[in-house]
Amino acid sequence: MVKIDSVTFGEVTIKGKVHYSDIIAWWDDKFEEIEKFHLFDSEFIKRLLKRKPEIVIVADGTEHEITISPEAEYLAEKAGVLLYHEDLKKALEIFHSFLNEGKRAVIAIHNM
């Protein structure tokens, strides 16, 4: 399971290494740096759904800069995937909670 050590303005620390980009972290100890995003659209969710998660969490900054498109919401619902859109602190709590339950959770972190 991926351990996200900390997130501060502009930095995500995973396994002791600092990353400056947006991040996708998976339930199986994998993560990837991605381009900054402000729209969580159908293409974004399709990318995540390929790995068959049970839960998708979109972690937003304090300014609530991320928009989730209706198409992305529809595709998540159609796939039977729970979709959360929360501020960063709450999103990390939800992510780690689901991981501790053994769920296939993925989190997309917008790194301010």
N, CA, C and O atoms as a GROMACS GRO file, in nm:
protein
  448
    1MET      N    1   0.084  -0.118   0.000
    1MET     CA    2   0.000   0.000   0.000
    1MET      C    3   0.089   0.124   0.000
    1MET      O    4   0.191   0.127   0.068
    2VAL      N    5   0.051   0.224  -0.075
    2VAL     CA    6   0.127   0.348  -0.084
    2VAL      C    7   0.111   0.428   0.044
    2VAL      O    8   0.000   0.449   0.092
    3LYS      N    9   0.222   0.471   0.099
    3LYS     CA   10   0.216   0.558   0.216
    3LYS      C   11   0.250   0.700   0.171
    3LYS      O   12   0.363   0.729   0.130
    4ILE      N   13   0.152   0.786   0.178
    4ILE     CA   14   0.174   0.927   0.147
    4ILE      C   15   0.214   0.992   0.278
    4ILE      O   16   0.133   1.008   0.369
    5ASP      N   17   0.341   1.031   0.286
    5ASP     CA   18   0.396   1.084   0.410
    5ASP      C   19   0.337   1.220   0.444
    5ASP      O   20   0.295   1.244   0.557
    6SER      N   21   0.336   1.309   0.346
    6SER     CA   22   0.284   1.444   0.371
    6SER      C   23   0.254   1.515   0.240
    6SER      O   24   0.306   1.480   0.134
    7VAL      N   25   0.170   1.615   0.252
    7VAL     CA   26   0.140   1.702   0.139
    7VAL      C   27   0.140   1.845   0.192
    7VAL      O   28   0.068   1.878   0.286
    8THR      N   29   0.223   1.926   0.132
    8THR     CA   30   0.225   2.069   0.165
    8THR      C   31   0.210   2.143   0.034
    8THR      O   32   0.209   2.082  -0.073
    9PHE      N   33   0.198   2.274   0.042
    9PHE     CA   34   0.175   2.352  -0.079
    9PHE      C   35   0.284   2.324  -0.183
    9PHE      O   36   0.400   2.360  -0.163
   10GLY      N   37   0.245   2.259  -0.293
   10GLY     CA   38   0.338   2.234  -0.402
   10GLY      C   39   0.424   2.110  -0.388
   10GLY      O   40   0.505   2.082  -0.477
   11GLU      N   41   0.410   2.034  -0.279
   11GLU     CA   42   0.495   1.916  -0.259
   11GLU      C   43   0.413   1.799  -0.204
   11GLU      O   44   0.330   1.815  -0.115
   12VAL      N   45   0.438   1.681  -0.260
   12VAL     CA   46   0.381   1.557  -0.208
   12VAL      C   47   0.499   1.467  -0.175
   12VAL      O   48   0.584   1.443  -0.260
   13THR      N   49   0.505   1.418  -0.052
   13THR     CA   50   0.613   1.329  -0.011
   13THR      C   51   0.558   1.188   0.002
   13THR      O   52   0.466   1.161   0.079
   14ILE      N   53   0.617   1.098  -0.078
   14ILE     CA   54   0.578   0.957  -0.079
   14ILE      C   55   0.703   0.875  -0.057
   14ILE      O   56   0.801   0.888  -0.131
   15LYS      N   57   0.699   0.789   0.044
   15LYS     CA   58   0.814   0.704   0.077
   15LYS      C   59   0.941   0.786   0.094
   15LYS      O   60   1.049   0.744   0.054
   16GLY      N   61   0.927   0.903   0.154
   16GLY     CA   62   1.042   0.989   0.183
   16GLY      C   63   1.093   1.072   0.067
   16GLY      O   64   1.187   1.150   0.085
   17LYS      N   65   1.034   1.059  -0.051
   17LYS     CA   66   1.078   1.136  -0.168
   17LYS      C   67   0.976   1.244  -0.200
   17LYS      O   68   0.855   1.218  -0.204
   18VAL      N   69   1.026   1.365  -0.223
   18VAL     CA   70   0.938   1.479  -0.253
   18VAL      C   71   0.909   1.484  -0.403
   18VAL      O   72   0.999   1.470  -0.486
   19HIS      N   73   0.782   1.504  -0.435
   19HIS     CA   74   0.737   1.519  -0.574
   19HIS      C   75   0.668   1.654  -0.587
   19HIS      O   76   0.599   1.700  -0.496
   20TYR      N   77   0.688   1.719  -0.702
   20TYR     CA   78   0.634   1.853  -0.723
   20TYR      C   79   0.521   1.857  -0.824
   20TYR      O   80   0.470   1.964  -0.856
   21SER      N   81   0.481   1.743  -0.873
   21SER     CA   82   0.372   1.738  -0.971
   21SER      C   83   0.246   1.684  -0.904
   21SER      O   84   0.248   1.647  -0.787
   22ASP      N   85   0.138   1.680  -0.980
   22ASP     CA   86   0.018   1.611  -0.933
   22ASP      C   87   0.049   1.462  -0.933
   22ASP      O   88   0.138   1.415  -1.005
   23ILE      N   89  -0.025   1.388  -0.853
   23ILE     CA   90   0.007   1.246  -0.830
   23ILE      C   91  -0.119   1.161  -0.840
   23ILE      O   92  -0.227   1.203  -0.799
   24ILE      N   93  -0.104   1.042  -0.895
   24ILE     CA   94  -0.204   0.936  -0.882
   24ILE      C   95  -0.139   0.828  -0.798
   24ILE      O   96  -0.031   0.779  -0.833
   25ALA      N   97  -0.203   0.788  -0.688
   25ALA     CA   98  -0.152   0.682  -0.603
   25ALA      C   99  -0.255   0.569  -0.598
   25ALA      O  100  -0.374   0.593  -0.581
   26TRP      N  101  -0.206   0.447  -0.614
   26TRP     CA  102  -0.291   0.328  -0.623
   26TRP      C  103  -0.280   0.244  -0.496
   26TRP      O  104  -0.187   0.259  -0.418
   27TRP      N  105  -0.377   0.158  -0.478
   27TRP     CA  106  -0.384   0.069  -0.363
   27TRP      C  107  -0.267  -0.030  -0.356
   27TRP      O  108  -0.236  -0.080  -0.249
   28ASP      N  109  -0.202  -0.058  -0.468
   28ASP     CA  110  -0.102  -0.165  -0.474
   28ASP      C  111   0.041  -0.114  -0.469
   28ASP      O  112   0.132  -0.176  -0.525
   29ASP      N  113   0.062  -0.001  -0.404
   29ASP     CA  114   0.195   0.055  -0.382
   29ASP      C  115   0.255   0.121  -0.507
   29ASP      O  116   0.374   0.150  -0.510
   30LYS      N  117   0.174   0.144  -0.607
   30LYS     CA  118   0.222   0.214  -0.726
   30LYS      C  119   0.171   0.358  -0.721
   30LYS      O  120   0.065   0.387  -0.666
   31PHE      N  121   0.250   0.448  -0.779
   31PHE     CA  122   0.206   0.586  -0.794
   31PHE      C  123   0.272   0.642  -0.918
   31PHE      O  124   0.373   0.589  -0.966
   32GLU      N  125   0.216   0.750  -0.969
   32GLU     CA  126   0.273   0.814  -1.087
   32GLU      C  127   0.255   0.964  -1.079
   32GLU      O  128   0.155   1.014  -1.028
   33GLU      N  129   0.354   1.033  -1.131
   33GLU     CA  130   0.344   1.178  -1.144
   33GLU      C  131   0.267   1.206  -1.272
   33GLU      O  132   0.288   1.142  -1.374
   34ILE      N  133   0.177   1.304  -1.264
   34ILE     CA  134   0.098   1.340  -1.382
   34ILE      C  135   0.102   1.492  -1.400
   34ILE      O  136   0.145   1.566  -1.312
   35GLU      N  137   0.057   1.534  -1.517
   35GLU     CA  138   0.047   1.678  -1.543
   35GLU      C  139  -0.057   1.740  -1.451
   35GLU      O  140  -0.153   1.675  -1.412
   36LYS      N  141  -0.036   1.866  -1.418
   36LYS     CA  142  -0.134   1.937  -1.336
   36LYS      C  143  -0.270   1.928  -1.402
   36LYS      O  144  -0.283   1.938  -1.524
   37PHE      N  145  -0.372   1.909  -1.320
   37PHE     CA  146  -0.508   1.902  -1.376
   37PHE      C  147  -0.602   1.990  -1.294
   37PHE      O  148  -0.584   2.009  -1.174
   38HIS      N  149  -0.703   2.042  -1.364
   38HIS     CA  150  -0.809   2.119  -1.298
   38HIS      C  151  -0.947   2.066  -1.334
   38HIS      O  152  -1.048   2.106  -1.277
   39LEU      N  153  -0.948   1.973  -1.432
   39LEU     CA  154  -1.073   1.912  -1.475
   39LEU      C  155  -1.059   1.761  -1.465
   39LEU      O  156  -0.971   1.702  -1.528
   40PHE      N  157  -1.145   1.700  -1.387
   40PHE     CA  158  -1.151   1.556  -1.376
   40PHE      C  159  -1.263   1.513  -1.470
   40PHE      O  160  -1.380   1.512  -1.432
   41ASP      N  161  -1.226   1.479  -1.592
   41ASP     CA  162  -1.326   1.454  -1.696
   41ASP      C  163  -1.335   1.305  -1.730
   41ASP      O  164  -1.276   1.222  -1.662
   42SER      N  165  -1.410   1.274  -1.834
   42SER     CA  166  -1.434   1.135  -1.872
   42SER      C  167  -1.304   1.064  -1.909
   42SER      O  168  -1.288   0.946  -1.878
   43GLU      N  169  -1.211   1.133  -1.975
   43GLU     CA  170  -1.084   1.070  -2.011
   43GLU      C  171  -1.002   1.036  -1.887
   43GLU      O  172  -0.937   0.932  -1.881
   44PHE      N  173  -1.006   1.124  -1.789
   44PHE     CA  174  -0.932   1.100  -1.665
   44PHE      C  175  -0.988   0.978  -1.593
   44PHE      O  176  -0.911   0.890  -1.552
   45ILE      N  177  -1.119   0.971  -1.576
   45ILE     CA  178  -1.178   0.858  -1.504
   45ILE      C  179  -1.159   0.728  -1.582
   45ILE      O  180  -1.136   0.623  -1.522
   46LYS      N  181  -1.168   0.733  -1.715
   46LYS     CA  182  -1.146   0.612  -1.795
   46LYS      C  183  -1.006   0.557  -1.771
   46LYS      O  184  -0.987   0.436  -1.760
   47ARG      N  185  -0.909   0.646  -1.762
   47ARG     CA  186  -0.770   0.608  -1.735
   47ARG      C  187  -0.762   0.531  -1.603
   47ARG      O  188  -0.693   0.430  -1.593
   48LEU      N  189  -0.832   0.581  -1.501
   48LEU     CA  190  -0.828   0.516  -1.370
   48LEU      C  191  -0.908   0.385  -1.369
   48LEU      O  192  -0.867   0.288  -1.306
   49LEU      N  193  -1.021   0.384  -1.438
   49LEU     CA  194  -1.108   0.267  -1.437
   49LEU      C  195  -1.044   0.145  -1.503
   49LEU      O  196  -1.087   0.032  -1.478
   50LYS      N  197  -0.945   0.164  -1.587
   50LYS     CA  198  -0.876   0.052  -1.652
   50LYS      C  199  -0.818  -0.045  -1.550
   50LYS      O  200  -0.806  -0.164  -1.579
   51ARG      N  201  -0.782   0.004  -1.431
   51ARG     CA  202  -0.721  -0.081  -1.328
   51ARG      C  203  -0.825  -0.136  -1.230
   51ARG      O  204  -0.789  -0.202  -1.132
   52LYS      N  205  -0.953  -0.110  -1.255
   52LYS     CA  206  -1.065  -0.166  -1.176
   52LYS      C  207  -1.062  -0.128  -1.027
   52LYS      O  208  -1.066  -0.216  -0.941
   53PRO      N  209  -1.056   0.001  -0.995
   53PRO     CA  210  -1.064   0.040  -0.854
   53PRO      C  211  -1.207   0.025  -0.803
   53PRO      O  212  -1.302   0.021  -0.881
   54GLU      N  213  -1.219   0.017  -0.672
   54GLU     CA  214  -1.351   0.020  -0.608
   54GLU      C  215  -1.388   0.163  -0.570
   54GLU      O  216  -1.505   0.200  -0.566
   55ILE      N  217  -1.284   0.242  -0.541
   55ILE     CA  218  -1.303   0.380  -0.493
   55ILE      C  219  -1.205   0.471  -0.565
   55ILE      O  220  -1.088   0.438  -0.580
   56VAL      N  221  -1.255   0.586  -0.610
   56VAL     CA  222  -1.171   0.691  -0.669
   56VAL      C  223  -1.189   0.816  -0.584
   56VAL      O  224  -1.302   0.859  -0.557
   57ILE      N  225  -1.078   0.873  -0.542
   57ILE     CA  226  -1.081   0.993  -0.458
   57ILE      C  227  -1.007   1.104  -0.531
   57ILE      O  228  -0.893   1.086  -0.573
   58VAL      N  229  -1.071   1.217  -0.545
   58VAL     CA  230  -1.009   1.335  -0.605
   58VAL      C  231  -0.978   1.430  -0.490
   58VAL      O  232  -1.068   1.480  -0.423
   59ALA      N  233  -0.848   1.455  -0.470
   59ALA     CA  234  -0.803   1.542  -0.361
   59ALA      C  235  -0.781   1.682  -0.415
   59ALA      O  236  -0.697   1.704  -0.502
   60ASP      N  237  -0.857   1.775  -0.364
   60ASP     CA  238  -0.855   1.913  -0.410
   60ASP      C  239  -0.783   2.001  -0.310
   60ASP      O  240  -0.776   1.970  -0.191
   61GLY      N  241  -0.731   2.110  -0.358
   61GLY     CA  242  -0.664   2.206  -0.270
   61GLY      C  243  -0.764   2.292  -0.193
   61GLY      O  244  -0.885   2.272  -0.204
   62THR      N  245  -0.713   2.383  -0.118
   62THR     CA  246  -0.798   2.469  -0.035
   62THR      C  247  -0.883   2.563  -0.119
   62THR      O  248  -0.986   2.612  -0.071
   63GLU      N  249  -0.843   2.589  -0.241
   63GLU     CA  250  -0.917   2.681  -0.327
   63GLU      C  251  -1.025   2.609  -0.409
   63GLU      O  252  -1.095   2.672  -0.488
   64HIS      N  253  -1.037   2.480  -0.391
   64HIS     CA  254  -1.136   2.399  -0.465
   64HIS      C  255  -1.127   2.427  -0.614
   64HIS      O  256  -1.220   2.477  -0.677
   65GLU      N  257  -1.012   2.394  -0.669
   65GLU     CA  258  -0.981   2.424  -0.809
   65GLU      C  259  -1.023   2.315  -0.906
   65GLU      O  260  -1.020   2.337  -1.028
   66ILE      N  261  -1.060   2.198  -0.857
   66ILE     CA  262  -1.092   2.085  -0.945
   66ILE      C  263  -1.242   2.079  -0.972
   66ILE      O  264  -1.324   2.090  -0.881
   67THR      N  265  -1.274   2.063  -1.099
   67THR     CA  266  -1.412   2.041  -1.141
   67THR      C  267  -1.425   1.896  -1.187
   67THR      O  268  -1.342   1.848  -1.264
   68ILE      N  269  -1.526   1.828  -1.140
   68ILE     CA  270  -1.555   1.693  -1.187
   68ILE      C  271  -1.669   1.701  -1.286
   68ILE      O  272  -1.778   1.750  -1.253
   69SER      N  273  -1.644   1.654  -1.405
   69SER     CA  274  -1.748   1.663  -1.509
   69SER      C  275  -1.861   1.565  -1.481
   69SER      O  276  -1.840   1.460  -1.420
   70PRO      N  277  -1.981   1.599  -1.526
   70PRO     CA  278  -2.095   1.506  -1.512
   70PRO      C  279  -2.068   1.372  -1.581
   70PRO      O  280  -2.114   1.267  -1.535
   71GLU      N  281  -1.993   1.374  -1.692
   71GLU     CA  282  -1.961   1.251  -1.763
   71GLU      C  283  -1.874   1.160  -1.676
   71GLU      O  284  -1.893   1.038  -1.675
   72ALA      N  285  -1.778   1.219  -1.605
   72ALA     CA  286  -1.691   1.140  -1.515
   72ALA      C  287  -1.773   1.079  -1.402
   72ALA      O  288  -1.755   0.963  -1.367
   73GLU      N  289  -1.864   1.158  -1.346
   73GLU     CA  290  -1.952   1.106  -1.240
   73GLU      C  291  -2.037   0.990  -1.293
   73GLU      O  292  -2.052   0.888  -1.225
   74TYR      N  293  -2.090   1.006  -1.412
   74TYR     CA  294  -2.172   0.902  -1.473
   74TYR      C  295  -2.092   0.774  -1.494
   74TYR      O  296  -2.140   0.665  -1.461
   75LEU      N  297  -1.971   0.785  -1.548
   75LEU     CA  298  -1.889   0.667  -1.575
   75LEU      C  299  -1.851   0.595  -1.446
   75LEU      O  300  -1.848   0.472  -1.442
   76ALA      N  301  -1.822   0.670  -1.341
   76ALA     CA  302  -1.789   0.608  -1.212
   76ALA      C  303  -1.911   0.532  -1.160
   76ALA      O  304  -1.900   0.417  -1.116
   77GLU      N  305  -2.027   0.596  -1.165
   77GLU     CA  306  -2.151   0.532  -1.117
   77GLU      C  307  -2.181   0.407  -1.199
   77GLU      O  308  -2.217   0.302  -1.143
   78LYS      N  309  -2.168   0.418  -1.330
   78LYS     CA  310  -2.195   0.305  -1.419
   78LYS      C  311  -2.103   0.186  -1.389
   78LYS      O  312  -2.144   0.071  -1.400
   79ALA      N  313  -1.978   0.215  -1.350
   79ALA     CA  314  -1.881   0.111  -1.318
   79ALA      C  315  -1.895   0.059  -1.175
   79ALA      O  316  -1.826  -0.035  -1.135
   80GLY      N  317  -1.985   0.121  -1.097
   80GLY     CA  318  -2.004   0.080  -0.959
   80GLY      C  319  -1.892   0.126  -0.867
   80GLY      O  320  -1.864   0.064  -0.764
   81VAL      N  321  -1.828   0.234  -0.905
   81VAL     CA  322  -1.714   0.288  -0.831
   81VAL      C  323  -1.759   0.408  -0.748
   81VAL      O  324  -1.826   0.498  -0.798
   82LEU      N  325  -1.722   0.407  -0.620
   82LEU     CA  326  -1.750   0.523  -0.536
   82LEU      C  327  -1.655   0.635  -0.576
   82LEU      O  328  -1.535   0.613  -0.590
   83LEU      N  329  -1.709   0.755  -0.593
   83LEU     CA  330  -1.629   0.871  -0.632
   83LEU      C  331  -1.640   0.978  -0.525
   83LEU      O  332  -1.750   1.023  -0.493
   84TYR      N  333  -1.524   1.017  -0.470
   84TYR     CA  334  -1.519   1.121  -0.368
   84TYR      C  335  -1.443   1.241  -0.423
   84TYR      O  336  -1.346   1.225  -0.496
   85HIS      N  337  -1.489   1.360  -0.387
   85HIS     CA  338  -1.420   1.485  -0.421
   85HIS      C  339  -1.411   1.564  -0.291
   85HIS      O  340  -1.509   1.622  -0.245
   86GLU      N  341  -1.292   1.566  -0.234
   86GLU     CA  342  -1.274   1.624  -0.101
   86GLU      C  343  -1.152   1.714  -0.096
   86GLU      O  344  -1.064   1.708  -0.182
   87ASP      N  345  -1.148   1.798   0.008
   87ASP     CA  346  -1.026   1.875   0.030
   87ASP      C  347  -0.915   1.776   0.063
   87ASP      O  348  -0.942   1.662   0.100
   88LEU      N  349  -0.793   1.820   0.050
   88LEU     CA  350  -0.678   1.732   0.059
   88LEU      C  351  -0.672   1.651   0.188
   88LEU      O  352  -0.651   1.530   0.185
   89LYS      N  353  -0.690   1.716   0.301
   89LYS     CA  354  -0.680   1.647   0.429
   89LYS      C  355  -0.784   1.536   0.440
   89LYS      O  356  -0.750   1.424   0.477
   90LYS      N  357  -0.908   1.566   0.409
   90LYS     CA  358  -1.016   1.468   0.416
   90LYS      C  359  -0.993   1.356   0.315
   90LYS      O  360  -1.016   1.239   0.345
   91ALA      N  361  -0.948   1.392   0.195
   91ALA     CA  362  -0.922   1.292   0.090
   91ALA      C  363  -0.816   1.191   0.134
   91ALA      O  364  -0.831   1.071   0.112
   92LEU      N  365  -0.710   1.239   0.197
   92LEU     CA  366  -0.605   1.150   0.245
   92LEU      C  367  -0.657   1.058   0.355
   92LEU      O  368  -0.622   0.940   0.360
   93GLU      N  369  -0.740   1.110   0.443
   93GLU     CA  370  -0.800   1.028   0.549
   93GLU      C  371  -0.885   0.916   0.487
   93GLU      O  372  -0.876   0.801   0.529
   94ILE      N  373  -0.966   0.951   0.388
   94ILE     CA  374  -1.052   0.854   0.322
   94ILE      C  375  -0.967   0.748   0.251
   94ILE      O  376  -0.993   0.629   0.263
   95PHE      N  377  -0.866   0.793   0.178
   95PHE     CA  378  -0.778   0.702   0.104
   95PHE      C  379  -0.713   0.601   0.198
   95PHE      O  380  -0.721   0.480   0.176
   96HIS      N  381  -0.649   0.651   0.304
   96HIS     CA  382  -0.580   0.561   0.396
   96HIS      C  383  -0.678   0.469   0.469
   96HIS      O  384  -0.645   0.353   0.496
   97SER      N  385  -0.796   0.517   0.499
   97SER     CA  386  -0.898   0.435   0.564
   97SER      C  387  -0.939   0.317   0.475
   97SER      O  388  -0.946   0.204   0.521
   98PHE      N  389  -0.965   0.345   0.348
   98PHE     CA  390  -1.002   0.239   0.255
   98PHE      C  391  -0.887   0.141   0.234
   98PHE      O  392  -0.909   0.020   0.225
   99LEU      N  393  -0.764   0.192   0.226
   99LEU     CA  394  -0.648   0.103   0.211
   99LEU      C  395  -0.637   0.010   0.332
   99LEU      O  396  -0.608  -0.109   0.316
  100ASN      N  397  -0.659   0.064   0.451
  100ASN     CA  398  -0.652  -0.018   0.572
  100ASN      C  399  -0.759  -0.127   0.573
  100ASN      O  400  -0.742  -0.230   0.639
  101GLU      N  401  -0.869  -0.104   0.501
  101GLU     CA  402  -0.976  -0.205   0.488
  101GLU      C  403  -0.949  -0.303   0.375
  101GLU      O  404  -1.028  -0.394   0.351
  102GLY      N  405  -0.838  -0.284   0.304
  102GLY     CA  406  -0.804  -0.372   0.194
  102GLY      C  407  -0.877  -0.342   0.065
  102GLY      O  408  -0.883  -0.428  -0.024
  103LYS      N  409  -0.933  -0.223   0.052
  103LYS     CA  410  -1.007  -0.184  -0.068
  103LYS      C  411  -0.912  -0.138  -0.178
  103LYS      O  412  -0.800  -0.094  -0.153
  104ARG      N  413  -0.960  -0.150  -0.302
  104ARG     CA  414  -0.885  -0.102  -0.418
  104ARG      C  415  -0.919   0.046  -0.438
  104ARG      O  416  -1.009   0.082  -0.514
  105ALA      N  417  -0.844   0.130  -0.368
  105ALA     CA  418  -0.868   0.275  -0.374
  105ALA      C  419  -0.755   0.342  -0.451
  105ALA      O  420  -0.639   0.300  -0.444
  106VAL      N  421  -0.792   0.446  -0.524
  106VAL     CA  422  -0.694   0.528  -0.596
  106VAL      C  423  -0.724   0.673  -0.564
  106VAL      O  424  -0.840   0.713  -0.551
  107ILE      N  425  -0.618   0.752  -0.550
  107ILE     CA  426  -0.636   0.894  -0.520
  107ILE      C  427  -0.561   0.977  -0.625
  107ILE      O  428  -0.446   0.948  -0.659
  108ALA      N  429  -0.628   1.078  -0.676
  108ALA     CA  430  -0.565   1.176  -0.766
  108ALA      C  431  -0.547   1.303  -0.684
  108ALA      O  432  -0.645   1.365  -0.641
  109ILE      N  433  -0.423   1.340  -0.665
  109ILE     CA  434  -0.390   1.454  -0.580
  109ILE      C  435  -0.353   1.573  -0.666
  109ILE      O  436  -0.256   1.569  -0.741
  110HIS      N  437  -0.432   1.679  -0.654
  110HIS     CA  438  -0.396   1.806  -0.717
  110HIS      C  439  -0.300   1.877  -0.623
  110HIS      O  440  -0.338   1.918  -0.513
  111ASN      N  441  -0.178   1.892  -0.667
  111ASN     CA  442  -0.070   1.943  -0.583
  111ASN      C  443  -0.057   2.093  -0.600
  111ASN      O  444   0.048   2.143  -0.642
  112MET      N  445  -0.163   2.165  -0.568
  112MET     CA  446  -0.170   2.310  -0.573
  112MET      C  447  -0.080   2.364  -0.677
  112MET      O  448  -0.072   2.486  -0.696
   0.00000   0.00000   0.00000
